[in-house]
Amino acid sequence: MARRLRLDEATDLFLDHLKVERGLARLTIDAYGRDLARFTAFVIGRGREDVDDVTPADVTEFLIHLAEAGLAPRSRARTLVAVRGLCKHLVGERWLEADPSELIDAPRTARRLPGVLGEDAVSRLIAQPPTRPAAGATRR
């Protein structure tokens, strides 16, 4: 019988890979660790303890769980990046045959609009003398 890999062991191996082989910053690894700990707890809570027990439905329902818990779309997207990285790593290391996160779409994040100047700021801007001559102006 082939050896099975527990989710918590897989997470530790992946985080070590990020630190040693990819050289990611400590804060990035810490963030991935928190995201993957949350994912692992969710999946283990569903009765799946080994990496090859995880299904695409588990990943989707985890993201739904995060949304229902009020996690912002940008944070959910970052969490999905961590889960995808773990799954891709496990496929590359041949612990998984297929990536259960492969077809999952990232949550849509709203683009922030630029700030708007108030009336006072616009008035001050218009009142500023030009810093260079206007085009077509002649010098005396």
Secondary structure, 3 states (H helix, E strand, C coil): CCCCCEHHHHHHHHHHHHHHCCCCCHHHHHHHHHHHHHHHHHHHHCCCCEHHHCCHHHHHHHHHHHHHCCCCHHHHHHHHHHHHHHHHHHHHCCCCCCCCCCCCCCCCCCCCCCCCCCHHHHHHHHHCCCCCCCCCCCCC
